[in-house]
Amino acid sequence: MTTTARAYLLKEFGKPLVAEDLELPDPDSHEALIEVEACGMCHTDLGYAQGSVKPNHALPLALGHEVMGRVVSAGDAFKSLVGKQVVVPAVLPCLDCELCRAGRSNACTAQKMPGNDIHGGFATHMVVPAAPLVALENVPAGLDVRALSVVADAVSTAYQAILRARLKAGDIAYVIGAGGVGGFTAQIAHAMGAKVVTLDISEERLQMSAEFGADAIINVAGQQERDVRKQASSLAKGWGIGSLNTKIFECSGTAAGQMQAYTLLGRASTLVFVGYTFEKVNVRLSNLMAFDATAMGTWGCPPEAYPPVLALIFKGQVAVEPFVDYAPMSTLNEQLEAMAAHKLTKRMVLDPRN
């Protein structure tokens, strides 16, 4: 038996996605069939569509990795999920390898990413591993559940970055790149009791972050890195926060952002690279030695960390809806064009049901 999904398939790099029927096999003992209710758009999707990033799965491929939907059917061990709304994590770990058993499932070597390793959420249905699915329970009245699709990546990735940095109340968090993941990083850091400074070249994004989490903003457009560092240091000094309690989150995914982040490192401070770029940067790594500082990467988020993320949203400590817009999935190619032209001011969430 199979399920016929209506999917928007990447068939050729650099060409519009094509709406076609896609036959999906029934889920096996460890899988679930999801009826997609919403799928967020990410710049990674644009990279795949343009061909600047090559997916692991052969074409044709349904993209989309920020998915929420309802479980239609599942393997015997996961029948309790049938009928429930779930978030599909962007990183679906095996939960059995050495890394998974060590609590680093987001780095699982056998992980499956929707829209990269398997067919993703730009479709009416998808089949995914069932064990990592995160059930949506006790969703507050009035919250559009479709907005929770972005928890699959943008919000959970921000949360994992903060866990990696071991951010705590009383720290200062410099967030470079105030849109998307950076905006959620600022909100979560604020909710955890840190002083938050967002840095960006967009005044619009900075003002949005000032409304949602940032204690101070710095517009870095046209400024030298050393001048930005002076402003950042002045803020930390005014709050009485030293370099030991300095956490830097590079969320812009640009070479300029990475360079700026590196210049903010101080003695015993921590830098987390959250955004991704193909560009290279020229830095003196000996600064890490001289400052006894830490620089690290972060990838995705373990499924077990999703409930705390949802709790922050449900308690009103992290806002999602002001940062998303909705559109029919039938407009997908138009939305990708708008994203490529930098015309989207919010995270676009697509609904395949209209």
Backbone torsions as a table, in degrees:
resi	resn	phi	psi	omega
1	MET	NA	149.9	178.2
2	THR	-137.6	163.9	172.3
3	THR	-114.7	133.2	178.4
4	THR	-91.7	112.6	177.3
5	ALA	-98.4	148.2	169.4
6	ARG	-94.5	112.5	-172.3
7	ALA	-121.9	152.2	175.0
8	TYR	-103.8	103.9	-167.2
9	LEU	-99.4	135.0	168.1
10	LEU	-81.4	111.4	-177.6
11	LYS	-108.7	-23.0	179.9
12	GLU	-152.2	128.9	-178.7
13	PHE	-59.9	137.0	178.1
14	GLY	82.1	2.2	179.4
15	LYS	-113.7	157.1	177.7
16	PRO	-58.5	148.4	174.3
17	LEU	-69.2	149.2	-173.2
18	VAL	-113.7	127.9	177.6
19	ALA	-80.1	119.3	-178.8
20	GLU	-146.4	161.0	171.4
21	ASP	-74.7	138.9	179.9
22	LEU	-128.6	121.2	-179.7
23	GLU	-83.3	120.4	179.4
24	LEU	-107.8	132.8	177.3
25	PRO	-70.0	155.2	174.4
26	ASP	-60.1	145.5	179.7
27	PRO	-62.1	142.1	175.9
28	ASP	-84.8	-165.0	-170.8
29	SER	-63.4	-24.2	-177.0
30	HIS	-112.8	13.3	-175.5
31	GLU	-118.7	170.4	176.2
32	ALA	-139.7	145.5	173.2
33	LEU	-95.4	123.8	-176.8
34	ILE	-109.5	130.3	166.9
35	GLU	-88.4	112.2	-174.5
36	VAL	-70.8	128.8	176.0
37	GLU	-106.5	-23.9	178.1
38	ALA	-163.0	145.8	175.9
39	CYS	-142.4	121.8	178.2
40	GLY	-77.0	154.5	177.1
41	MET	-100.3	136.1	-178.6
42	CYS	-125.1	155.5	177.5
43	HIS	-62.2	-23.8	175.2
44	THR	-62.0	-39.5	176.8
45	ASP	-59.2	-41.6	179.0
46	LEU	-63.6	-41.3	178.0
47	GLY	-60.3	-43.8	176.8
48	TYR	-62.6	-46.5	-176.7
49	ALA	-62.1	-38.6	-178.8
50	GLN	-79.8	-20.5	-179.2
51	GLY	92.7	3.4	177.3
52	SER	-73.3	-22.8	172.8
53	VAL	-125.1	130.9	-178.3
54	LYS	-97.4	124.0	176.9
55	PRO	-70.1	159.0	179.4
56	ASN	-74.2	-31.7	-178.8
57	HIS	-79.8	140.2	177.0
58	ALA	-66.4	151.7	174.7
59	LEU	-77.1	148.4	3.1
60	PRO	-76.0	153.1	-176.5
61	LEU	-146.1	134.8	170.4
62	ALA	-83.2	119.4	179.4
63	LEU	-80.4	-175.1	174.9
64	GLY	102.4	117.9	-177.9
65	HIS	-130.3	10.8	175.2
66	GLU	-112.9	85.4	-165.8
67	VAL	-120.0	135.4	161.9
68	MET	-130.1	148.1	-178.4
69	GLY	-171.8	-164.1	-177.3
70	ARG	-119.5	137.7	179.4
71	VAL	-75.7	122.6	-179.5
72	VAL	-91.8	-43.2	178.0
73	SER	-153.7	160.4	-176.8
74	ALA	-157.5	163.7	175.9
75	GLY	-62.0	163.9	-172.5
76	ASP	-53.5	-39.1	-176.7
77	ALA	-73.9	-8.5	-174.8
78	PHE	-125.0	21.7	-179.1
79	LYS	-60.4	-25.7	-178.9
80	SER	-65.7	-17.1	179.7
81	LEU	-82.3	-18.3	-175.1
82	VAL	-59.5	129.5	-179.1
83	GLY	91.3	-11.9	-177.9
84	LYS	-89.1	147.9	170.7
85	GLN	-81.9	140.8	-175.5
86	VAL	-140.1	157.8	164.4
87	VAL	-98.5	135.3	176.8
88	VAL	-97.3	108.2	-179.3
89	PRO	-55.4	144.5	179.0
90	ALA	-68.7	-25.0	173.9
91	VAL	-114.7	114.0	-178.1
92	LEU	-105.5	97.3	-175.2
93	PRO	-79.6	163.3	178.6
94	CYS	-76.1	-24.4	179.2
95	LEU	67.4	15.5	-176.9
96	ASP	-131.7	-15.7	-176.2
97	CYS	-79.9	177.3	-178.4
98	GLU	-58.5	-44.1	-179.2
99	LEU	-66.6	-41.3	178.4
100	CYS	-62.6	-44.4	-178.8
101	ARG	-67.2	-23.4	180.0
102	ALA	-87.7	4.0	180.0
103	GLY	85.3	13.4	179.3
104	ARG	-115.7	47.1	-174.5
105	SER	-64.0	-22.6	177.7
106	ASN	-68.5	-15.1	176.8
107	ALA	-103.8	12.8	-178.9
108	CYS	-50.9	131.2	-179.2
109	THR	-75.8	-14.3	178.8
110	ALA	-108.1	17.6	-176.4
111	GLN	-62.2	151.9	175.2
112	LYS	-118.6	129.3	177.8
113	MET	-112.8	119.5	176.3
114	PRO	-57.1	138.7	-179.5
115	GLY	78.8	7.6	178.6
116	ASN	-138.5	-59.0	178.5
117	ASP	-94.1	-29.4	-179.9
118	ILE	-136.7	166.0	177.7
119	HIS	-59.8	136.8	-174.4
120	GLY	-102.1	-157.4	-167.8
121	GLY	-92.0	4.7	172.4
122	PHE	-82.3	64.0	-174.8
123	ALA	-166.4	168.5	177.0
124	THR	-78.8	-25.8	-178.0
125	HIS	-144.3	158.5	175.4
126	MET	-154.4	154.8	176.7
127	VAL	-113.8	127.7	-175.0
128	VAL	-139.4	161.2	170.4
129	PRO	-57.4	136.9	-172.6
130	ALA	-85.7	-33.1	-172.0
131	ALA	-58.6	-38.9	-177.9
132	PRO	-80.2	-5.5	-175.9
133	LEU	-60.7	145.1	-176.9
134	VAL	-114.9	111.8	-178.1
135	ALA	-70.3	140.3	176.9
136	LEU	-96.3	108.5	-177.6
137	GLU	-126.3	146.2	178.1
138	ASN	58.2	41.3	176.4
139	VAL	-67.8	127.6	-177.6
140	PRO	-58.9	141.9	175.8
141	ALA	-60.4	138.3	178.8
142	GLY	93.6	-14.1	178.0
143	LEU	-86.3	123.1	177.1
144	ASP	-69.8	111.7	-173.1
145	VAL	-62.2	-22.6	179.3
146	ARG	-62.3	-29.4	179.8
147	ALA	-62.7	-24.0	-177.9
148	LEU	-72.9	-6.6	175.0
149	SER	-59.4	-33.6	-177.1
150	VAL	-73.8	-10.4	173.2
151	VAL	-64.1	-27.0	-178.0
152	ALA	-58.9	-27.4	-178.5
153	ASP	-138.3	-66.7	-169.3
154	ALA	-57.7	-44.4	-176.7
155	VAL	-81.2	-44.0	-177.4
156	SER	-69.1	-34.7	176.4
157	THR	-62.8	-41.0	176.7
158	ALA	-61.4	-42.9	-179.4
159	TYR	-64.1	-43.5	179.4
160	GLN	-63.1	-37.9	177.6
161	ALA	-60.9	-40.0	179.6
162	ILE	-69.1	-37.0	174.5
163	LEU	-63.1	-42.9	-179.8
164	ARG	-60.9	-38.2	-178.6
165	ALA	-78.0	-11.3	-175.7
166	ARG	56.4	43.5	178.3
167	LEU	-63.8	141.3	178.5
168	LYS	-141.3	168.1	177.7
169	ALA	-57.3	136.9	-179.8
170	GLY	95.0	-11.5	175.3
171	ASP	-76.2	167.1	168.5
172	ILE	-111.3	132.9	179.5
173	ALA	-115.1	115.1	172.0
174	TYR	-93.4	119.8	-178.6
175	VAL	-112.7	113.1	-178.2
176	ILE	-96.9	116.3	-172.4
177	GLY	98.4	101.8	-170.8
178	ALA	-94.9	-1.3	-179.9
179	GLY	-98.3	158.8	174.8
180	GLY	57.7	-121.9	-177.7
181	VAL	-58.2	-39.0	-179.8
182	GLY	-62.3	-40.1	178.0
183	GLY	-62.2	-40.2	178.7
184	PHE	-73.5	-32.8	175.3
185	THR	-60.6	-43.6	179.0
186	ALA	-62.1	-43.5	-179.3
187	GLN	-63.9	-45.0	-177.7
188	ILE	-67.4	-41.1	178.0
189	ALA	-60.6	-41.9	177.5
190	HIS	-62.8	-43.1	180.0
191	ALA	-63.0	-26.5	-179.0
192	MET	-90.3	4.6	172.8
193	GLY	94.7	12.2	178.7
194	ALA	-89.1	156.6	167.0
195	LYS	-82.2	132.4	-171.0
196	VAL	-119.2	129.9	174.5
197	VAL	-122.1	121.3	176.7
198	THR	-103.0	142.9	-179.1
199	LEU	-126.7	132.1	-177.5
200	ASP	-161.5	168.8	174.6
201	ILE	-98.6	-5.7	-178.7
202	SER	-104.0	117.0	179.1
203	GLU	-65.7	-33.6	179.3
204	GLU	-62.9	-46.5	178.8
205	ARG	-65.8	-37.9	179.5
206	LEU	-64.3	-42.8	179.4
207	GLN	-65.5	-35.5	176.5
208	MET	-64.6	-41.7	179.9
209	SER	-69.0	-31.2	177.0
210	ALA	-65.2	-31.4	177.6
211	GLU	-77.3	-27.4	-175.5
212	PHE	-127.1	72.5	166.4
213	GLY	114.0	-32.6	-175.0
214	ALA	-79.2	133.2	175.0
215	ASP	-84.4	-24.2	178.1
216	ALA	-153.1	154.4	179.4
217	ILE	-130.0	149.7	176.2
218	ILE	-132.5	119.2	174.4
219	ASN	-87.1	111.5	-173.5
220	VAL	-89.7	-0.5	-177.4
221	ALA	-57.4	123.6	176.8
222	GLY	76.5	2.8	-177.3
223	GLN	-97.1	150.1	173.0
224	GLN	-76.7	148.7	-177.9
225	GLU	-57.8	-40.2	-178.0
226	ARG	-65.7	-33.1	178.9
227	ASP	-71.0	-38.0	176.1
228	VAL	-64.2	-40.9	178.9
229	ARG	-60.7	-40.1	179.0
230	LYS	-62.2	-42.7	178.8
231	GLN	-64.3	-42.8	-179.8
232	ALA	-64.0	-43.4	179.9
233	SER	-64.5	-37.0	179.4
234	SER	-63.6	-39.6	178.3
235	LEU	-64.5	-45.5	-179.9
236	ALA	-62.2	-41.9	179.5
237	LYS	-63.6	-40.8	179.1
238	GLY	-63.3	-30.8	178.4
239	TRP	-90.5	-3.0	179.2
240	GLY	71.3	33.2	-177.9
241	ILE	-111.7	125.1	-178.4
242	GLY	-90.6	178.2	-174.9
243	SER	-67.3	-27.6	177.8
244	LEU	-59.6	-31.4	-177.9
245	ASN	-102.3	24.0	179.4
246	THR	-98.6	123.7	177.9
247	LYS	-123.1	127.9	-176.1
248	ILE	-116.2	130.5	-178.7
249	PHE	-121.2	111.4	179.2
250	GLU	-90.3	103.9	-174.5
251	CYS	-112.1	-1.9	-175.2
252	SER	-77.0	-26.9	-176.5
253	GLY	65.1	36.8	178.1
254	THR	-129.0	155.0	177.3
255	ALA	-63.4	-40.0	179.2
256	ALA	-62.6	-41.6	178.2
257	GLY	-64.6	-40.1	179.6
258	GLN	-66.6	-39.7	176.8
259	MET	-63.3	-44.3	179.6
260	GLN	-61.8	-42.7	179.6
261	ALA	-59.6	-42.2	-177.5
262	TYR	-65.3	-34.2	-179.5
263	THR	-70.9	-17.6	-179.8
264	LEU	-84.5	-8.7	179.5
265	LEU	-62.7	136.9	174.0
266	GLY	-128.9	-169.9	-177.4
267	ARG	-65.1	124.1	176.9
268	ALA	64.4	17.2	178.1
269	SER	-86.3	172.1	-172.7
270	THR	-128.6	134.0	178.2
271	LEU	-121.9	128.8	177.7
272	VAL	-117.6	124.1	175.8
273	PHE	-89.0	113.4	-176.5
274	VAL	-105.3	-42.1	178.7
275	GLY	-82.2	162.3	-176.4
276	TYR	-126.0	141.1	173.8
277	THR	-145.8	150.5	174.2
278	PHE	-79.9	-14.6	-178.4
279	GLU	-68.6	151.2	177.2
280	LYS	-102.8	150.7	176.5
281	VAL	-123.3	150.1	-179.0
282	ASN	-106.6	102.3	-178.9
283	VAL	-126.2	159.4	176.9
284	ARG	-94.1	102.1	-176.9
285	LEU	-64.4	-20.5	178.9
286	SER	-62.1	-18.4	175.2
287	ASN	-59.5	-35.6	178.4
288	LEU	-62.3	-41.9	177.8
289	MET	-66.5	-48.2	-175.4
290	ALA	-65.0	-33.8	-179.2
291	PHE	-94.0	-2.6	-173.1
292	ASP	50.3	41.8	-175.8
293	ALA	-98.0	168.9	-177.6
294	THR	-126.1	131.4	172.3
295	ALA	-126.1	135.0	-175.5
296	MET	-148.0	164.0	173.5
297	GLY	-103.9	172.7	175.3
298	THR	-149.8	147.5	-176.3
299	TRP	-142.3	122.5	174.6
300	GLY	58.3	-150.0	-178.3
301	CYS	-160.8	134.3	177.3
302	PRO	-63.3	142.1	-179.0
303	PRO	-55.0	-33.1	-177.4
304	GLU	-69.3	-13.6	178.5
305	ALA	-90.4	-6.0	-179.2
306	TYR	-67.6	-42.4	179.7
307	PRO	-55.5	-42.9	176.0
308	PRO	-62.3	-34.1	177.1
309	VAL	-63.9	-47.4	179.2
310	LEU	-62.4	-36.2	179.3
311	ALA	-62.2	-40.1	177.9
312	LEU	-61.2	-38.9	178.9
313	ILE	-70.2	-46.8	-176.2
314	PHE	-65.8	-28.3	178.3
315	LYS	-85.4	-1.4	178.2
316	GLY	81.5	11.7	-179.8
317	GLN	-84.3	-21.7	175.6
318	VAL	-129.2	123.7	179.9
319	ALA	-93.8	134.3	179.1
320	VAL	-112.7	-45.5	-172.2
321	GLU	-58.5	-36.6	178.7
322	PRO	-64.7	-13.3	-174.6
323	PHE	-105.8	5.5	-179.8
324	VAL	-126.7	153.4	170.5
325	ASP	-125.3	159.7	-177.8
326	TYR	-119.7	147.8	176.0
327	ALA	-153.4	154.2	174.4
328	PRO	-63.1	143.8	178.6
329	MET	-64.2	-20.5	177.2
330	SER	-63.8	-16.4	178.2
331	THR	-96.3	15.3	-172.7
332	LEU	-52.4	-48.7	-177.8
333	ASN	-63.7	-36.3	176.4
334	GLU	-63.9	-40.2	-179.2
335	GLN	-68.3	-37.3	176.9
336	LEU	-64.3	-39.3	176.9
337	GLU	-63.9	-41.4	178.5
338	ALA	-64.7	-39.2	177.7
339	MET	-64.2	-43.5	180.0
340	ALA	-62.6	-31.1	-179.7
341	ALA	-90.4	7.1	179.6
342	HIS	59.1	37.2	-179.5
343	LYS	-98.4	-7.4	179.4
344	LEU	-88.7	124.8	179.6
345	THR	-96.9	-12.8	179.2
346	LYS	-131.7	168.8	176.0
347	ARG	-72.8	125.3	-177.1
348	MET	-88.1	126.8	177.8
349	VAL	-111.8	125.3	-175.3
350	LEU	-103.8	137.1	-179.5
351	ASP	-109.7	115.4	-177.5
352	PRO	-75.7	-5.5	-176.3
353	ARG	-87.3	-2.3	176.2
354	ASN	-149.8	NA	NA
